[in-house]
Amino acid sequence: MDLISGFGQSINVAQEHAGLVVPITVFVAVLCLCLVVGHLLEESRWVNESITAILIGGISGICILVLSKGKSSHILRFNEELFFIYLLPPIIFNAGFQVKKKQFFQNFVTIVLFGVVGVFISTFIITAGSMWAFPKLGFLGLTVRDYLAVGTIFSSTDTVCTLQVLHQDETPVLYSLVFGEGVVNDATSVVLFNAIQKMDGTKPDMHRGLLVIGDFLYLFSTSTGLGVLVGLVTAYVLKALHFGRHSSIRELSIMVLMAYLSYALAELLELSGILTVFFCGILMSHYAWYNVTESSKITTRHVFAMMSFIAETFIFLYVGMDALDIEKWKMNKMSFQTSMGIYSLLVFLILIGRAAFVFPLSAASNLMNKQRTRPLTLKRQIIIWWAGLIRGAVSIALAFKQFTYSGVTWDPVYATMITNTIIVVLFTTLVFGFLTKPLVSYLIPHTVNERTNHQEPKSPKEDASLPLLSLQESIASNVELAKSSLAMFVERPAYTIHYYWRKFDNAYMRPIFGGPLSNRSEC
Amino acid sequence: MDLISGFGQSINVAQEHAGLVVPITVFVAVLCLCLVVGHLLEESRWVNESITAILIGGISGICILVLSKGKSSHILRFNEELFFIYLLPPIIFNAGFQVKKKQFFQNFVTIVLFGVVGVFISTFIITAGSMWAFPKLGFLGLTVRDYLAVGTIFSSTDTVCTLQVLHQDETPVLYSLVFGEGVVNDATSVVLFNAIQKMDGTKPDMHRGLLVIGDFLYLFSTSTGLGVLVGLVTAYVLKALHFGRHSSIRELSIMVLMAYLSYALAELLELSGILTVFFCGILMSHYAWYNVTESSKITTRHVFAMMSFIAETFIFLYVGMDALDIEKWKMNKMSFQTSMGIYSLLVFLILIGRAAFVFPLSAASNLMNKQRTRPLTLKRQIIIWWAGLIRGAVSIALAFKQFTYSGVTWDPVYATMITNTIIVVLFTTLVFGFLTKPLVSYLIPHTVNERTNHQEPKSPKEDASLPLLSLQESIASNVELAKSSLAMFVERPAYTIHYYWRKFDNAYMRPIFGGPLSNRSEC
């Protein structure tokens, strides 16, 4: 049956597709409720949108459980592709579109350290820890590959919750680090997970490890390249054809469709759609956005944010609703003590797995960035550590991919791993998420002062003077050279590349792809 | 499998769901192409967006046919609900949201005459004509119910094409008539079609006819009521809770979700979702729109238009692609002559079926609106007649519902009816659509002059002075009373209701649901 047949079959939707209309109606209604409740709780110190959505999802789940007399707690049986084809792209694209590019690229080295090296370290620790402790707790039956999968599953962070607390204007460096890591981390986890799934059952060796890393580097570069390409094509088309001349609707549509096309193309070419759509978002806000009419500029900013917001709320709502799925609970054969032991172990491994890379890598980053006005203090390191403790939709998605076949599993061990994942996601989101606001306001209490004092390099003026500084400081930096050659090697190139890039951008890219020529245009 | 399982299953989309990623990529790419080509052809006198999309769809179909070595011409196999659950609601909601309400309600009686009475007349003529002529052409095998279905299938108009040519600011009365009729007509056709499907095979009698009309009136009023209710609730929530205070994203999301909720609720309650979402759109633009922040006002206007635009282009693209579906053509057993005879007959019946109500009802409308500054001249009647000749997605949807089971049919007679419908849709869209621009510019060449001369009652000032006029003219109208009591009965109430409604709106509705109190706010 094709589209047109679809037209016909669903006219009297209410009669024939009550099974679809009922859940859509309930879900949209509950989403509206989430928005209203989230708005009313905006001033609250303790909760945020994600927690609200999970709790409302849980309450809806209970209502449905009671109404269906214990048969089911979720009402929506989705197609498999829902999350990765429809919900994730708008979230990631919006992330790229709204990111403050200057901050992101100035901290690019640190972000990649956290997002790539960090995932490898965290995966190693969680894999080793669970391999050692699971059998001791009486939980047997997982292969080496399963343990490696567990490592990646619990290494993918969900920073949505934290980003609702941090503010881009108040703590720009911290925000860009947490945010940037979140995106790179997502991509790394998914790519690493896929590489592990491709392994055969044998024990991993050095050669295999290098292959995984090579595979990762290939995916990272090609995915980024594709995103950049699609972004540039969009900018060029909008600029060359003067789309806004006739209607701003058409230029809006082109931007939305090209953004989605970048993701679809990446998936088609077996690249990482997450990275592609993220870089496409960055390129679109850097060039294409300047080629549209004034009203389209306002509209794009808001419409991408709205789509991302609805997708996020939807995911949390569903996670809350799914937590009560009794089918999965029935299959869990373990005792209460064993279960609690495993949950505690996993949360503990997440805590130390993240600590094991945040603090050393922060120290390395401080070493490399000695001339930075504000180093990553211990307080800031704690926030970065805390910000990535929450596990979310990606973890659940990966767990289902590893331990079920089309969402169904008859293996009690695998079913237990699914419930473990859901419990860890709920626990980290609710408890860690709950404590984020108080923690952040305890550790950085004067965020507003910070903002007015301009202590962080956030104003465009500082950015504009950057090339000048880098010339004046060249003598001083020669003296420093002996002291920290590693830091120079990593840090100077970052600034120099940034400087030459801006020159190149102004001379060649901006005239072709659009946007103002001033240095101030970048943040 | 539920949502979460879906998360997991589709991570490596490219490997497991190449069957879905390929068509989505191709479709989005072709949609982008349509937008670019549509933009380049904007100045053209002959083509418009719909025709461009159909032609590009046809060309894509040929490419796919060649690439797949004659196996298939369409790449996307959709779920049944695609059209009625995802594509139609944004189109109709946007229609309601952007309509100029003053024009729409001042012409409400005429619109309902065309949209409701017209469909009944047209259905009767097409049913009778095909019942009489089909057997003479050698096309046998349809029951009475099938013939009635044929009547409604070919009575649903597609005014998208025409509305791209007419301009709301230049010819407001004509635009609101064509536009309003289009919406009411869609709803009427679907409701009438459903009523006919419920009939048993026996011959229709007077009693049954009255039942159908009663059913129709019930659906019309309840669907409208539901749309109004959801629109008012949205406006009240936005006003009472000051959503814009915290973020404009949340108020945007609420508007989009509530709009969709109105449609879903209507389908759930077995009402007409089309009517509900249309009136919800009107109410939202009348009240809710005034309760949001300035940037949300701009964003909503554009985002609803964009969603509608993409959905429309998508439908036309698909119709073009589906026209080459060789499966359906193979089953058509009729000779070329017979086929051509049937196509010509159907197009002829559409022409006279529409003429049979447009000209008499226009005359009736002129009679009722003697004091109207600008009556429906013959030229304008011809445009109205022409505007509704094009058949589109709704016709195809209804045909598939009647003549296939989940898009598949093994009955050669039914397969022939499907190809007949596709041919008529293509012919009317391409040929009639092609001639619309030249016809309109031939019949009303000085649309811009009209606009500057303010001959049509379009400025808010005229509207504001309306209650005054109705008092002064009361003596004159008493004289007229004897001459045309029918006209008075229909016309005066319309104006009086409009007047009292505005008083009521300013006194009670606006303060509760939002919006400026001035009389000028309505258009």
Interface residues (C-beta under 8 A of the other chain):
Chain A: M1 D2 L3 I4 S5 G6 F7 G8 Q9 S10 I11 N12 V13 A14 Q15 H17 A18 L20 V21 V22 I24 T25 V28 A29 L31 C32 L35 V36 G38 H39 L40 E42 H74 L76 R77 F78 N79 E80 E81 L82 F83 F84 I85 V190 F193 N194 Q197 V237 L241 F243 H246 S248 I249 R250 L252 S253 I254 V256 L257 M258 Y260 L261 A264 L265 E267 L268 L269 E270 G273 S295 S296 I298 T299 H302 V303 A305 M306 F309 I310 T313 Y318 V319 D322 D325 A393 I396 A397 L398 A399 F400 K401 Q402 T404 S406 G407 V408
Chain B: M1 D2 L3 I4 S5 G6 F7 G8 Q9 S10 I11 N12 V13 A14 Q15 H17 A18 L20 V21 V22 I24 T25 V28 A29 L31 C32 L35 V36 G38 H39 L40 E42 H74 L76 R77 F78 N79 E80 E81 L82 F83 F84 I85 V190 F193 N194 Q197 V237 L241 F243 H246 S248 I249 R250 L252 S253 I254 V256 L257 M258 Y260 L261 A264 L265 E267 L268 L269 E270 G273 S295 S296 I298 T299 H302 V303 A305 M306 F309 I310 T313 Y318 V319 D322 D325 A393 I396 A397 L398 A399 F400 K401 Q402 T404 S406 G407 V408
